[in-house]
Amino acid sequence: MDIRCRKTKCAYNDRYTCKAKEILIRKNTECDKFEPGDKPAVDKTKWLFTDTPPKYAPQRDSATLDINCNAVCLFNSDGKCVANGITVNDLKEKPLCVTFLHK
């Protein structure tokens, strides 16, 4: 499973890959594990139109990570996420799961 996080200010974000031991997506699709870190947010507009792509951390094996979900989502199977991958957005207020599809 590909686990991508665009919330670069999170303490668990390592070059757009979540390094938390577990993830919980709440009923409102918000990532419960978000913890503000001391690193600055990455301004993606600086590399959006350049020839140099961003550096991503290696993909994690989902077997090393517990992905729990309380959202009423197509990918929620008895509280576990069964999507091929998840992405958490970079809204200023809340980190939301953008893989969410209403059931």
N, C-alpha and C positions, 0 to 999 in steps of 0.2 A: 504494500500500500504506500502510495506517495503522500507524504504529510508535509504540506507547505504552509508556512505562516508568513504573512506580509506585515505582521505587527512587529516591526523591527525594534521597538522600544521594550519588548518583553524580555525578561531575564532568561527565558528558555529558548529564545530565538538565536540560532547560529546560522547566519547566512541563509535565511529563509527556510530553514529546517527546524522543526520543533525538537528540542532535546529533553523535554519533560518525560518523566517515567510513566505518567498517565495523563490522559486528556478526558475532560468531562464537558460535553456540550449540554448546556441547560435547555429547558423547555423553550425559552425564547431565542434559541440558537446561539447564545453567547458562550464563548469559551471560558469556562470556570477557572481554568488553570492560569489565565493571564496574570502575570505579576510584573509590574513596572520595573525595569532594570535601570542601570545607571548609564547605559549607552544611548547616544542620540538617535533619533529616528533617521532613517535613510531617505533622502530626497530622491525618489525614483525618477523625477523629471530630469535630473542631471545626466542620467545614462539612457533615458528612453530613446533618444534620437542620435546616439553615438554609435560608433563601430565597436565599442568595447562592451560586451554583455556583463551583467553582474556575476559575481562569483557565488555559486551555490554550494552549500555543504553536501556531502554524500547523502543519498536517500537512506532512510532508516527502514529496517525490516519491521513490519507491524507486529511480529511475534515478540519483539522486545518492548512493546508499548501496549498499554491498556487504553483502548479508546471506547469510552462509555458515552451514551447519548440518552438524554431525556426528552428530546424534541419529537414532535409528531412528524416523523420524517420517513420517507420511502426506504431509507437505508438503515433505519433503526430496527434491529432484530433482538427483541427482549433486552433492550438496554445496551446493546453492543452495536457499534457502527460496522456495517458490512459493505461500505462503498469501496471502490478501487483506490480511492485516495480522498483526502480532504484538504481544503484550503481555508485558512482563516484570513479575513480581510484586514485592511489597515484603516478603518474608520477612526476618526479622532476620539470618539467617545468609547465605543465598545468593540472588542474583537469578535466578530460574528462568523460562524461557519457558512461559507458561501456555496458549499456542496449541497446544502439543504434543499430537498425537494419535498414539498408538502405531501403527505400520504393521502 
